[in-house]
Amino acid sequence: MKLTCKAKYKIIRFLFSFGSLILFIQVSSQAKIDVNKRKLFYQQYDDKSYNPDKLLARAKNMLKYAQNDYEKALAYSNLGDCLYGQGNYLESVKILQKADSLIKKTDSTQNRITILYSLINSYRRAGLIVESEETWELVKELDKESSPFIKTANLLYTQAKIFDIDGNFCKAADSRKKYIQHIRKIPNTEYKNMFDFAMLVQLCYEQIRCGRIDEAKETLEKTEIALKRIKDKSPINLYEFYLLDKALINVKDNNLSEARKNFDLAYSQPNIDRIVIKEILMNRLQANIDTPTEQLKFSKIISDITNSQITVTKNLTIEETTKDKNSIKEKKENIKLNLIIFIFIIIGLIICVIFIFRAKNKKIKSRYQKIIKELENQHSEPTIFSESQTSASDFSKEKILISEETEREILKKLDAFEKKRLYTTKGISAAQMSVMLKTNTKYLNYIIKKYRNSDFYNYINTQRINYIVKELHDNPHLLQYKISVLADMCGYNSHSQFGSIFKSIKNISPSQYISFLTEEQKNKS
């Protein structure tokens, strides 16, 4: 019903403006091309400045001088890319959709493919994953006529970008590395040198975020070689990310003074986008190299940028709502009837959503109460892990020779390991834990299986999640912390990984758990 109403609304709107549209097309077809405007248009189009303000002004000037669908499509495409760079992803989607609708009227398939690639990224950044995937499939269909070299390049580049946006940095690094190897066939030019630099900078960042530090260092060396080949040093695209890469590697090498220097240089680059500033400062906070006062200052800057992005989204929503209301007022009585039907449908949907939400909230609350009950049981009746928790048949298959004295000694060290909360060590592996307990991985896995009834990774994850659950319950001030900070506290590198594991173990998300705890605290006070 909802889709049907929308379709009816579009049809009525189309019929209402059909006469005006036909007249516009007729007038446009008879209009002559202004040669001066065309010249000004392509002057703007050929300007390769990387200054964000200039890029936005250039896109607006292109739109001002555009005289046909092709030129308007290029102008909207540039404007959409500028908005994407500023972090205004919903607005970018809206503008790039206009560019696509215009370019479809021309025979320029390759330009449409370029616009759709930008639209894929904007959709994904805006959280419109289904739309992004559908556009990706459309692009692959349109790209069939391209040469094998171009198709492979487009595929690898887009895969790297999608993985990057999704935070899957290891896969992003693999795809981008293949892409860089693929485009080596292109002859060296000044533009090629700048492009190589930009690609290597991104690859280095992805390798760092993936944890491949040695590979990242090798890539950084190649990046510096590419930088030396660039004759025109101003402007250099992604130079601030090159400095960020250096800073992050400095942190890994524990060279904190150089790290601060490179973070400062990256942050102070001219014409830097606010969205890039946010990325730099977030990485700096994660590095934990500054004083609490400095960290507070950087956190406020990040918060201001985030709030600015939210404001832009809200303003866009308000603007679109106002336009809709104004157009509805101009419709005839039959449109008013459809509007009333639409409102009733919305009310019905809201009632359904409220009902579903309450039912879902009830289930979530019962899961929360189960967690609290488990915590209370831990206080009154501590859980005792014993060999009896795992049947003897589980060990009959494992022929591991270990003396009772050794077994008791490892178990004692395991208890100490848990009391010291060493399971929160980031990136801990079975081999590292074996060293901590002064044993080997075979014995360690045997003890964990026998006395904790788990394998290594499930054991570590369960210990971490149980730890943060108890900390949040016992220390109300932690409820004000961001999810990313809580993830870091218990040993996770990303809040998404933390959230996924938390929910798989406790059957409730961290934010839901925090929400219930916060509500209880308010009720107590």
TAGI-V684389 format. One record per backbone hydrogen bond with DSSP energy under -0.5 kcal/mol. NH is the residue of the N-H (numbers start at 1). CO is the residue of the C=O. If there is no record, write none. Layout:
nh->[NH NH]
co->[CO CO]
//
This chain:
nh->[5 6 7 8 9 10 11 12 13 14 15 16 17 18 18 21 22 23 24 25 26 27 28 29 30 31 31 35 38 39 40 41 42 43 44 45 46 47 47 48 52 55 56 57 58 59 60 61 62 63 64 65 66 72 73 74 75 76 77 78 79 80 81 82 83 84 85 86 87 88 89 92 93 94 95 96 97 98 99 100 101 102 103 104 105 106 109 112 113 114 115 116 117 118 119 120 121 122 123 124 125 126 127 128 129 132 133 134 135 136 137 138 139 140 141 142 143 144 145 146 151 152 153 154 155 156 157 158 159 160 161 162 163 164 165 166 167 167 168 169 172 173 174 175 176 177 178 179 180 181 182 183 184 185 186 193 194 195 196 197 198 199 200 201 202 203 204 205 206 207 208 209 210 211 211 212 213 216 217 218 219 220 221 222 223 224 225 226 227 228 229 230 230 231 233 237 239 242 243 244 245 246 247 248 249 250 251 252 253 254 255 256 259 260 261 262 263 264 265 266 267 268 269 272 277 278 279 280 281 282 283 284 285 286 287 288 288 289 295 296 297 298 299 300 301 302 303 304 305 306 307 308 309 310 311 312 313 314 315 316 317 318 319 320 321 322 323 324 325 326 327 328 329 330 330 331 335 336 337 338 339 340 341 342 343 344 345 346 347 348 349 350 351 352 353 354 355 356 357 358 359 360 361 362 363 364 365 366 367 368 369 370 371 372 373 374 375 376 377 378 379 380 381 385 389 390 394 395 395 396 397 399 400 401 402 407 408 409 410 411 412 413 414 415 416 417 418 419 420 421 422 424 425 427 428 433 434 435 436 437 438 439 444 445 446 447 448 449 450 451 452 452 453 454 459 460 461 462 463 464 465 466 467 468 469 470 471 472 473 474 475 478 479 480 481 486 487 488 489 490 491 492 498 499 500 501 502 503 504 505 506 507 513 514 515 516 517 518 519 520 521 522 523 524 525]
co->[1 2 3 4 5 6 7 8 9 10 11 12 13 14 15 17 18 19 20 21 22 23 24 25 26 27 28 33 34 35 36 37 38 39 40 41 42 43 44 46 271 51 52 53 54 55 56 57 58 59 60 61 62 68 69 70 71 72 73 74 75 76 77 78 79 80 81 82 84 83 87 88 89 90 91 92 93 94 95 96 97 98 99 100 102 103 107 108 109 110 111 112 113 114 115 116 117 118 119 120 121 122 124 123 127 128 129 130 131 132 133 134 135 136 137 138 139 141 142 143 147 148 149 150 151 152 153 154 155 156 157 158 159 160 161 162 163 164 163 167 168 169 170 171 172 173 174 175 176 177 178 179 181 182 183 189 190 191 192 193 194 195 196 197 198 199 200 201 202 203 204 205 206 207 208 207 211 212 213 214 215 216 217 218 219 220 221 222 223 224 225 226 227 229 231 235 236 238 239 240 241 242 243 244 245 246 247 248 249 251 250 254 255 256 257 258 259 260 261 262 263 264 266 269 273 274 275 276 277 278 279 280 281 282 283 284 285 284 291 292 293 294 295 296 297 298 299 300 301 302 303 304 305 306 307 308 309 310 311 312 313 314 315 316 317 318 319 320 321 322 323 324 325 326 327 328 332 332 333 334 335 336 337 338 339 340 341 342 343 344 345 346 347 348 349 350 351 352 353 354 355 356 357 358 359 360 361 362 363 364 365 366 367 368 369 370 371 372 373 374 375 376 377 383 386 387 391 391 392 392 393 397 398 399 400 403 404 405 406 407 408 409 410 411 412 413 414 415 416 418 417 421 422 491 425 429 430 431 432 433 435 434 440 441 442 443 444 445 446 447 447 448 449 448 455 456 457 458 459 460 461 462 463 464 465 466 467 468 469 470 471 475 476 477 478 482 483 484 485 486 488 487 494 495 496 497 498 499 500 501 502 503 509 510 511 512 513 514 515 516 517 518 519 520 521]
//
